């Protein structure tokens, strides 16, 4: 059955790959599965039809026949389990790759999202300026830990996996801040992810949506 995902009709980042549908597009490209995209605006995301699939009114969602999923981690995990190309064949390797998927969204992404919160959502608060250095240092601390584990390796655990896909996607959210560039090993790791043909196709597709002429 044909896969359909949802994405922003116009992404807040203007198509720079930071919206989470890019992760799902990338995974689908890695496993060689065709898909359709249903574009939604912010109003449509809060309507009953969309909320029936994503109870928190966000994107992306994933539909395939009677199966409807939300949350990028769950969607990418489903694709990695169903199609070859994103998880190792041996059980131990698969378990480690899945662990890195969870680490990306549970351990690394939250501290990065704090930066977005303090800059945009809390930027007008009187304590925002004092909080910013604390947020930045927590990010650097987490990045130092990740960089130490990665070392000189190309990927986190052997061959490229869904764990790397999720981790690179999370780290990309730091690019506008310049903080990633202060960790050359991780910056190179992210660049390797972006250089993958599957990522380049996914990025190009979502960029085309966001740079198309207005209706």
C-alpha positions, 0 to 999 in steps of 0.5 A: 500500500502507498505510504503517505506522510504529512508535512508543513505546507510552509515550514517555519524554517523555510525548507532548511531541513529542520522540520521533522518530516525531513527525518521520515523522508530521509528514512523512506529514501534510505529504504527505497520506499516511494511515498506521497506527501499531504501538506497541511497548514497550522490550522489544519493541524488542529482540526479533528481529521489531523488530530485523529492521527496525531493527537498533539496536532503536529507533523509528520504523520505516517499512513499506510493502509489501516496503519497510522503513526505519529512521532518521528522516532516511532515512524523511523523505527517502524520503517527500519524494522520493516525494510532492510537498510537501517538496522544491522542484521545481527540482534546485538547490532540492532539493539545498539542501533535502536539504543542510539535512536532513543539517545538522540531523541531522549538525551540529546534533543531535549537540551538542544530544544531548550535553546529554541525555547529560551531564544524564541518562546522565552526571549522576552522574559526578564530572566532569559539572558541569565538562563542562556549561558546555562542552556548553552553549557548543557548543550556543550556538555552533551556534545562533548560526551557524544564526541568522545564516544564517536571518536574517529569513527565514521558512524556511531556503531559500525555501519550507518543505521537508524541511530545515525539518521536520528542523531544527525537529524537532531544535531542539525537543529544546532546549525543556525546557532553555530554551536555545532561548529565548535565540535569539529568531529561532530560537525564532520559527522553531520556533514557525512550524513548530509552527503548521503544520497538519500538525505540529499533527495529528502532535503531537495524534496522538502526544499522544493515544497517550501520554495514553490511559488505561492498559490 
